[in-house]
Amino acid sequence: MSNTKDLTLLGAKADIPQTYDKSVLESFENAHPDRDYMVTLRCPEFTTLCPITGQPDFATMLINYIPAKRMVESKSLKLYLFGFRNHGDFHEDVTNIIMNDLVELMQPKYIEVKGVFVPRGGIAIHPFANWANPDYGYADIAARRLFEQLETE
C-alpha cells in the first residue's frame, strides 16, 4: 500500500508514551475520498487521572468519523490514548482534547467523540463532543447528534 509509506509506528516496537503527546498521532491517505462512510473506533481501555485527586478514571472512548482526505492510523491512536494514563484532566476536557487533536490531524468531514466513564462517587459522566467540517455540509447532523446524546434515565 503506497499510502502507508509515511507511517513510522505500524509494525514496529514502539515506546509507550508516559504523558499526553499529540505528536504521536499519524495519519494516512483515505483510499475512498469520493465516498462518505463512517469509521468507528471503540477504545475500551482508556484511562486518565482526576486532576484534583490523582485517582484513575476509566472509560470507553467512542470515536466516529467520516474521513475526507486523511485517516488516523490505529496504532498511533492507541499510543496517543495511552499517554493520557498519567495526564490529569476532567472527563469533559479529555473528550474535547481528543476530538480537537483528531480534527487537526485529519480534517475529517465529520467527527464525534464520546467518553463513557465508569461511575466514581455514584456519578457517571458521558461527555460528547462533535464537529462538522464547514466544507462538507454536516452542520445539521452535528447539531442533531449533539442532542441525541441526552440521557434521560
Long-range contacts (C-beta under 8 A, 24 or more apart in sequence): 3-28, 3-29, 3-31, 4-28, 4-73, 7-73, 7-76, 9-73, 9-75, 9-76, 9-79, 10-73, 10-75, 10-76, 14-75, 14-79, 16-79, 16-82, 17-79, 17-80, 17-82, 17-83, 18-83, 18-86, 19-83, 19-86, 19-87, 20-83, 20-84, 20-87, 20-97, 21-80, 21-83, 22-80, 22-101, 22-104, 22-105, 24-76, 24-79, 24-80, 24-83, 25-72, 25-73, 25-76, 25-77, 25-80, 25-101, 25-102, 25-105, 26-72, 26-73, 26-76, 27-70, 27-71, 27-72, 27-73, 27-105, 27-106, 28-70, 28-71, 28-73, 29-69, 29-70, 29-71, 30-67, 30-68, 30-69, 30-70, 30-71, 33-67, 33-68, 33-69, 36-66, 36-109, 37-66, 37-67, 38-64, 38-65, 38-66, 39-64, 39-65, 39-66, 39-67, 39-71, 40-64, 41-72, 41-74, 41-77, 43-77, 43-78, 43-81, 46-81, 46-84, 46-115, 47-84, 47-85, 48-84, 48-85, 48-87, 48-88, 48-89, 48-91, 48-94, 49-85, 49-86, 49-87, 49-88, 49-89, 50-88, 50-90, 50-120, 51-88, 51-89, 51-90, 52-88, 54-88, 55-120, 56-85, 57-91, 57-117, 57-118, 57-120, 58-117, 58-118, 59-91, 59-115, 59-116, 59-117, 59-118, 60-115, 60-116, 61-95, 61-98, 61-113, 61-114, 61-115, 61-116, 62-112, 62-113, 62-114, 62-115, 62-116, 63-98, 63-102, 63-111, 63-112, 63-113, 64-111, 64-112, 65-102, 65-106, 65-108, 65-109, 65-110, 65-111, 65-112, 66-108, 66-109, 66-110, 66-111, 66-136, 66-138, 67-106, 67-108, 67-109, 68-106, 68-107, 68-108, 68-109, 68-133, 68-135, 68-136, 69-106, 69-107, 70-105, 70-106, 70-107, 70-108, 71-106, 72-102, 72-105, 72-106, 91-115, 91-117, 91-125, 91-127, 92-125, 92-127, 94-127, 95-127, 95-128, 95-129, 96-127, 96-129, 99-129, 99-130, 99-131, 103-131, 107-133, 108-133, 109-133, 109-135, 109-136, 109-138, 110-136, 110-138, 110-141, 110-142, 112-142, 112-145, 114-149, 126-151
